[in-house]
Amino acid sequence: MKFQVINHDLSIGDLKIVGVSISSLVLVGDAGHIALAAAFDTPPETLTVGTALVPLSVV
């Protein structure tokens, strides 16, 4: 994929990041090459995807 952006007189005073999602990239300025990587500090078998976490009823 080729993507070209031309910024004219771009000025950033302050940048406040409140939260980070699972996939995030913050880029201010020019970049000739961007390489993204991911790292988990949790073993893959403990990762829960797509399941609602609700308390189990007591029988």
C-alpha positions as CSV (number, residue, x, y, z in Angstrom):
1,M,0.0,0.0,0.0
2,K,1.3,3.4,-0.9
3,F,0.0,6.4,1.0
4,Q,1.2,10.0,0.6
5,V,0.3,12.9,2.8
6,I,1.6,16.5,2.4
7,N,1.3,18.6,5.5
8,H,1.7,22.4,5.3
9,D,2.6,24.3,8.5
10,L,1.8,21.6,10.9
11,S,2.3,22.7,14.6
12,I,1.6,20.6,17.6
13,G,1.5,22.4,20.9
14,D,0.6,19.7,23.4
15,L,-0.3,16.0,23.0
16,K,-2.2,14.2,25.8
17,I,-2.9,10.5,25.4
18,V,-5.6,9.3,27.8
19,G,-5.8,5.6,26.8
20,V,-4.2,3.1,24.6
21,S,-6.2,0.5,22.6
22,I,-5.0,-3.0,21.6
23,S,-3.7,-1.6,18.3
24,S,-2.3,1.9,18.5
25,L,0.1,4.2,16.6
26,V,0.8,7.8,17.3
27,L,2.7,9.6,14.6
28,V,3.6,13.3,14.7
29,G,5.8,14.5,11.9
30,D,7.3,12.8,8.9
31,A,8.2,9.1,8.6
32,G,9.9,7.4,5.8
33,H,9.3,3.9,7.1
34,I,7.0,2.6,9.8
35,A,7.3,-0.9,11.3
36,L,4.7,-2.1,13.8
37,A,5.3,-4.9,16.3
38,A,3.2,-6.4,19.1
39,A,4.2,-8.0,22.4
40,F,2.1,-9.6,25.1
41,D,3.1,-10.1,28.7
42,T,0.3,-12.6,29.2
43,P,0.6,-16.2,27.9
44,P,-1.7,-16.8,24.9
45,E,-3.8,-19.5,26.7
46,T,-5.0,-16.9,29.2
47,L,-6.2,-14.4,26.6
48,T,-10.0,-14.2,26.4
49,V,-11.4,-12.9,23.1
50,G,-15.1,-12.5,22.4
51,T,-16.5,-13.9,25.6
52,A,-18.5,-11.8,28.1
53,L,-17.0,-12.1,31.6
54,V,-20.0,-12.4,34.0
55,P,-20.2,-14.0,37.4
56,L,-21.4,-17.6,37.5
57,S,-24.6,-18.2,39.5
58,V,-24.3,-20.2,42.7
59,V,-26.2,-23.5,42.6
